[in-house]
């Protein structure tokens, strides 16, 4: 995989995370990924560069019922098939 391409994608992600989501170096990020395709591999590498202190969880390695505690009493369900809730709110709130 081209390191130049990963670098460019990472820079775009960094800008988007900062400008749209107001993410900064003091923010925590959780990235749930899989490596089933070259595109996913590229994006995962780019997110790892953009979020060096992020928590990365391989979707394939985790059972769909796994619940992860992310601090501040927030529960993340790392499966799109579960009824994902965050502090008793829908993930779309």
N, C-alpha and C positions, 0 to 999 in steps of 0.2 A: 504494500500500500504506500502510496506517495506521501512522504512526510510533509511536502509542500501543501498538498491537498488537505491533509489533516490539520495543518497549521491554519490555513485559510478558513476552514469550517469552524475550527475552534475560536478564531477571532470573531467570526460572525456570531457564534453562540455567546461568547463573552459580551459582545455589544448588546445582543438581544436580552440576555439575562439582566444586564445592568439597566438598559433603557426601558424595557417593558415590565420586567418583574422587580425592578429596584433591588436586585441581588448585589451584594457587595462581599468583601472578604470576611465580614463578620457574620454573614448569613450561613445557615446550614442548608444543604441540599441533599435530597435523596434521589438517586437515579436507578431505576429498575430497567435492566437491559437484557437483551439476548444477543447471541452472536451467530444467528442462523443464516445470515446473508452478508455479503461484502458491504452492503450499505449500512447494516446494523453495526458491523465491526468498525467502519469508518466513523459513524456517529458516536459510538462508545468511546473510541480513542479521542475524538474531538471533545466530548464532554469531560473526559478525564483531564485533559489539558485546561479546559475552561473552568473546571471545578476541582482544583487540586485537593481540597479538603472535603470533598463530597463523600457521601456514603454510597457505594455502588453494590447493587445486589443483582446477581444473575437470576433472571426469572426462571430459567430452566432448572436450576439447582434447588429452587425452593418449592415446596408443596403449595398448592393454591390456597390452602387454608392457613398458611403461616401468617401470623400477625407480628409486626415489628413495632417496638416502642421507640419513638424518636425524641423523647424528652418533652417537657412542657405538657405532659399528659395527652399527647397526640398519638393516635394509633393509625398506622398505615397498613392497609391490606394490599399486598403486592400482587394482586391478581385482578385482571379486568372482569373476571367472572364472579367475584365476590361482591356483595353489597358494600362498596367502599364508603366508609364514613370517617370523618375527621372531626373529633370533638362533637359528636352527635349531629353533624351537619352532612348533608349530601355533598359529594365531591364536586357537584356543580354549583354550590352556593357561592 
